[in-house]
Amino acid sequence: MAKGKVQKTTPKTDLEDVKPAARGNKTSKLAPKKPKPGLRPAAPLPAPPAKSWLWGTLTSIRFTVFLLLILAALAIVGTVIPQDQALGHYIRHYGEGLGMFLYRSGLTSMYYSPLFLIPITLLALNISACLVNGLPQALRRSLRRLTPEAAAALPERGHNYWPAGTDPHPAVEAVLKQELGRSRRETFQDKDLYFWEQGRFRPLGPYLVHLSLLLILAGGLIGKFWGVEGRLPLGEGQETDAFVLASREEQPLGFQVRLDKFQVSFYGKGQAPKEFRSDLTFLRDGKEVGQAVCRVNDPVTFGDYTLYQSSYGAQPAGPVVLQIKKDEITQTVEVPLRKMVDLPGGQAQVMAMQVQGDLEGYGPAVQLAIRSGAGHPQVLWVLKDHPQMTERIGPYQISAASLPFKWYSVFQVKYDPGVWWVYAGFILLLPGFFLAFFRPPQRWAVILEPTPRGWKGRLLGASPRSRDIFLARQNRILELLKKGTEQ
């Protein structure tokens, strides 16, 4: 059986494909000639216009990194310092001098202040300038298909010989289909040329990422300045058609919402809440048009607004009824919320501060303030279902006979017109990353030409990136072509 020969050539880089220019020497044909007497030398060609300093700065990666570092530092400040609080809050926590400085400098409204808006605007200009600067060239490169002329000019990676009487075309087509997929075949300069390319659209990947970042930034700014955000407290059975903005103004919803039921569960007694949910009914003109369950991290959208479960609480539905035991005598006392009531015997006074529907999983509880004499009042919790856990206050043993309350739920209400811009940006990130990182450009070609002894096949190829992957594929193709000559 006749056997072919396969020879490998050392892979060339893109720079090796270009022959070095002749160094300056006395006999170089490129040396300038002296003008003949009487002839006027040609005018020099105008120099290309230099890029402006501003444009060079806007398209600089250093400028991008500089802006990102500034934004990261500002985000840390905005996280550490509570945002959008009243002036008194900062004076209480930081002192008068530092509190006034933070409030007046804009650090307490970081994401609305020029300190944050100027760098974010410059970042948007930086990304836009990079798009304008590089996208047209990337589009031209992506639309330029691999031509037979360009394929035949690729660097040679190895060659193979088939003896006379052997048709190499089926073997070559089978190898290329196995390794590369579908390839094109054309006749070029009386030779059979197979060629294939991958990653032609890779240059668009980074610019799709740039465009997606612009969409995300635009969506964030649109939501920040044209969106609406506020709070909506609702008691069980309560219905409303408006919520309260940060400016304490009411904002109409355009529909009605009712809290039918609120539930809370805990991981265990004395532990954090496991889940709290609100069963809601939506109405238009008094008619029910929808129902939904709002949970933490599971918001509900109706109309133009999205409701997020924010917090919850309990509000008294009447006076708290306490049982006061003193000297084996038990008496019942009604205590309205936040009103002082004399205890039996007149030796102390009690006030109900707040009511909890489920205090850390222990059930209903009331917080009491008990004052005896001129001293500071003593504050304690009284658990309705666990009276043994309440400590004795002087001569008094206090327990809760009745704690009438209703649950209320607090929602964060938000209208964000920029959310679809943000979604579009994140969706566009996926093809951008795929093209940029998972589609390395490669070009391959096989030229078959007849010789007096049979056929000669030359393997051509180039890849500016992922050289290891390229070399592994080159070795597999050459090995498969060698096996094809041995059949």
N, C-alpha and C positions, 0 to 999 in steps of 0.2 A: 504493500500500500504506500502510495507516494505521500510524503510528509512535507508540509510547508515550513517556512521559517518565520519567526517573529522576532523583531528587533525593537528594543525600547530605546527611547531617547530621553535624556535628562530633561525633566519639565523646566520650561523657561517661565520666568516671571514676565509680567507685562513690560518691564523695563528692558529685559534681555532681548525682546523682539525688535528693539530699535538699535540700529548700528550707531556706534559713537561717531560723532562728527570729528572731522580732522582737526588736530591741534594746530594752533598757529605756528607755521614754519615759513621759511623763506620761499619754498617752491609751491606753497598751497595755491590752488586755483581760486580759492575764495579770497585771497589777499586783494585789497583794493588796488586798482590800477591808477596810475598817474594820468590825469587828464592831458589830452593832446594840446599842443600850443594853439591858441586861438579859439578853443572851445570853452564854453561856459559850463562849469560843473552844475549837475542837476540839483535842484532844490531838495533839501531833506524832507522826508515824509512827515506830516504832522503827528505828534505823539498822541496816543489815545487819551481821552479825557480821564483825569484821575478821579477816583471816587471821593466824594465829599467826606469830611470828618464825621458829620452827623450820620450819614448813611452807613459808613463803616462801623460806627458805634452801635447803631440800631440792629445791624445784622451780626454783631459779635456774640460769640458764645460766652465770652467773659462777662459781657453785660448781662446776659441771661442769668448766669450763676450769681452775680452780684445782686440782682433783683430778688432772686429766690432766697438768698441768705437774709436779706432785709425783711422779706415777707415772713420768713420763718421766725425771726427774732420778734417781729411785731405780733405774730400769732401767739408766741409764748407769753408776751406781756398781756395780751388780751385774755389769755387763759388764766393767768395768775391773778390779775386784777378783776374783781367782779364788774361786769358791764351793765350800763344803763340803770344804775341805782340813783337814789336821791342824794343830794349833797350831804345831808346829815349822816348817811350811812358811811361815807368815806371819812368824815370828820371823826365819827365814833371809833372807827377801826384804825385809822392812820394818824390821828391827831389833826389839829386845825391847819398847821402849815402844809404838811404833806398832802392832806386830804384836799385842800383848796388847790394845790398845784396839780394834782392828778385830775381833778374835775375840770379845771380851766384849760389844761393842756390838751384835752381830748382823749387822754388815755383811758378814760372811763366809758367812752363811746368809740372804741378803736375802729370798728368796722364801718363807721360813718365819717370818720375824720380824714382830713387830707393826709395825715401820716400814713394811712393805709391805702387810700384811694389813688394817690399819686404813684406809688410803686406798682400797684396793680394795673393802672392805666399804661405805664411805661412798659410793663411786661406784655400787655396786649399789643402795643405798638411794635415791640421787639419781635413777637411771634408773627405779626402781620408783615413786617419788613422781610423776615426770612422767607415767608411764603411768596411774596412778590419777587424776591431776588432769585429764588431757586426753582419755583414751581414751573415756570415756562420751559426751562431747560429739561427738567425731569419729565414733563409731558412729551417733549420732542424725542427724548431718548426712549421713552416707553412706547411711542407710536412707531418707532423705527424697527421694522422687522429684520431678522437676519436674512441677508440676501446671499445668493450663490457666490458672488464675488467676495463678500466679507467672510463667508464660510471657508472658501478656498484659501484665504489669506491667514487663517488661524495657525498658530504654531504647531509644528508636527510633534506628536507624542510617541509615535512608534509606527512600524510598518510590517506588512505580512505578505507572503507570496503563496500563490496557488499554482499548481502545475498545469500544463496545457491539457485541455480536455475536461477541465473542472469549471463548473459555473459557480462563482463565489457569491452571486447575488442572494440566493436563498439563505445561505449561512449568515451573511452580513445583516440582512433584514431581520432574521430571527434573533441575532445577538442584540441589535439596537432596540428591537421591540421589548426584549426581556429586561434590558438595563435602563432604557430611556423612555420607552413608550412609542407613540406614533411619531415617525420622522418623515421628512419630506425628501423626495427624490427628483433630481433634475439632471439633465445633460449639460455639462459645462466644459467648454473647450475640448470636445470630443472625449470627455471622461464622464463616468457615472458618479454623481455626487449625492451622498446622503447627508443631511444636516438637520440639527435639532437644537433648540435653545430653551432655557428655563430662567425664570426670574426677570423677564423683560420689564415687568411692571414694578420691580423692586424699588427703583428710584422714587416712586410715588409714596412708598410707605412712610418715611419720615414726615412728608408734608401732609399726609392724612392725619398723623398724630398731631402736628402743629394745628391743623384745622379743627380737630376735635377739642384741643385745649382752648382754642378761641371760642368755640361754641359753649364749653363749660363755663368759661369766664363770663361770657355774655349772659348766659342763663342765670348765673349767680348774681350779677349786677342787676339784671331785670327784676329778679325776685326781690332783691334787697330794696330797690327804690320804687318799684311799681306794685309790689306785693302788699298784702294786708295780713297782719298777725295780731291776735288778741287772746283773751281768756273767756271761757264760758263755764261758770259754775251752775250745776243743775241738781236740784233735790229730787228724790224719788217721787214720781208722779207729776213733777213740774214740767211745764211746757214754755218755750220761749221762741222768739223770732229774731233775736239780736244777740250780739256778744260785745264785750268791752275791750276797746283798744288800749294801748299803753298810755295814751293821753287821757284815759278815763272817759272817752266819748263812746257812745253806742254806735255799732255798725250793723245795719240790717243784714240778715242772712238771705232774704228772698224766699224763705220757706220756714216752717216751724219744726222744732225737734223736741222730743219728750223722752225723759229718762224713765223707763218702765221699771227697771230693777238694777240694783248694784250688788255685786258679790266680791268678797275678798277671801283668799285662802293663804295660809302660812305654811312654811316648811316644817314648823313645829312650834310648840309653845315657847314663847320668849324669843322667837327667831324672826327673820325678815319676811315680808310678804312674798308668797310664791306667785300669785296671780291676782289681779283685780280687773274686773270686766264690767262693762256697762251695756245693758240691753236698751237700744234706742229705737224709736219710731219716728219717721219723717213724715211730715204732713204738708200739703199745699191747699190753701183755702179751707183748712179744717178737715180735709179728707186724707186718710192714711195712704201714702204712696210708696212706702218702703220701710223695711226693718233691717237692722244690722247690729252686730256685736262689736264693740270697740274694746280692744285689749292693749296692754303695753306692747309697743313695737308692732302693733297690728292696727294701723289707723283705718278710719272709715272716710270715704269720699262721697259727698252728695252735692250735686250742683257744682258750683265753682269752689267749694270749700272742702278742706280735709280736716277731720277732727282727730286729734291725738290724745290718748288717755294720759293725763298729766299727773294728777293726784286725787285724793279722795279724803273724806272726813265724815263726821257725824254731827248733826245739830239737834239740840233738845227739842222734843215735841211737847214739852210741858215741864213743870217743876220736878226736880229730883226728890224722891222720897227716901229719907234716911232713917235708920233705926239707931237710936242712941241709948246705949246701955251704961248705967251708972248705979253702983251700989245695988246690983241685982234688980234694978228697976229699968225697964225698957220703954222708951217713948218714941213716937213717930214724929218726924219734923219734915215739913216741905221746904225745900230750898230752891228758889228761882235762880236762874243763871245770873251770876255776877251781882248778887245782892246779898248783903250781910244779914244773917239771921242769928238770934240769940239761941244758944244751946240751953237745955233745961238746967235750971239753977242759976243762970245768968253769969256764970264764971268765965264763959268763952263765947266767941262768935265764929260762925262758919259761913263760907261762901263757895258756891260751885263755880270753878273756873272754866272747865270744859268737859265735854262728854266724848268718849271714844266708843264706837260701835264694837270694835274688837281690838283690844290692846295687846298687840304682839301675840295673838292667838289665844289669849286668856279670856276672851269674851268681853261683854260690855263693862265699862269702867267710867268713873267720874273722878276728876281731879279737884280736890278740896284745899282751901286755904283756911286754916284755923288760927285765930288770934286770941291769946289769953293775956290780959293786961296790956302794958304799953310796949311790949317787945315786938319783934318782927313775927309775922304770921308763919306758921309751919305748913308746908305744902306736902301733900301725900296723895297717892292714888288709892281708890277703894274699888275693888273688883266685885261685881255683883255675884258671879258664880264661884268665887273663891274668897269668902269673908275671912277665912283663917289666915290669909296672907296680909291682912291689914294690921299694921302695928297699933298698939294702944297709945292714945294721946291723953296723958295725964290720967284723970279718973274715968275717961270716956273710952268705950269700945264702939266703934262706928262700923255699920254695914249698910249696904244699899238695898232697900226693899223694892224700889222701882226706878228704872232709868229709861223713861220714854224718849226715843230718838228716831230720827230718820237719816238714812245715808244721803250724802251728796257726793257728786263726782265733778271733778274739775277737768275741763278739756282745753287743750291748746288748739285754737282755730287758725287755719292758715290758708291764704289764697296766694298761690305762687305762679304767675304767668310765665316764669322762665324755666319751669321744670321740664318742659318738652325740649327746650334747647339743651339742657343738661343731659337728658336721656339720649338725644341725638349725638351729643359729643361722646358719651361713653360707648354707644354702639359703633361709632366711627373709629374708636380706638382699636377695636378688634381687628378689622382688616389692615389697619395701619401697622400694628405690631406684627401681624402675620407676614405682611410683605417685607417689613424691615428686618425681621429676625429669622424667619422660617422659610424664606425663598431665596437662597443664595444663587446669584446669577451664574449660569454655566452655558457654554456653547460647545457643541461637538459636531464633527463632520468626518465622514469616511469617503475617500476618493479611490475609486477603482479604475485602473487604466490597464489596457492590454499591453503585454510585452512579448518578445519573441519566444519566451519560455513559458508563457501562461498569463497570469494576472498579478498585478501588484496593488496592494491596498495600503493606503496611508491613513492613520488615525490622527486627526487634528482636534485641538480643544484649547479652551482658555477659561479661566475663572479668576476674577480679581480678589475673591474672598473665599473663605472655607477651603484652604488648600489641602488639608488632610482629607476631607470628604472627596475633593476632586481627584486626588492621587489614588485613593482607594477605588473609586469608580474606574479610573484609567486602567489600573492593574486588572480589574475584573473583566473589562472589555477586551483587553489584549489577551487575557487567558482564554476567554470564550472564543475569540477569533482563532487562536491557536488550535483549540479543540476542533473547530470547524474545518480546518485544513487537514486534520488527521483522519477524517471520516472517508 
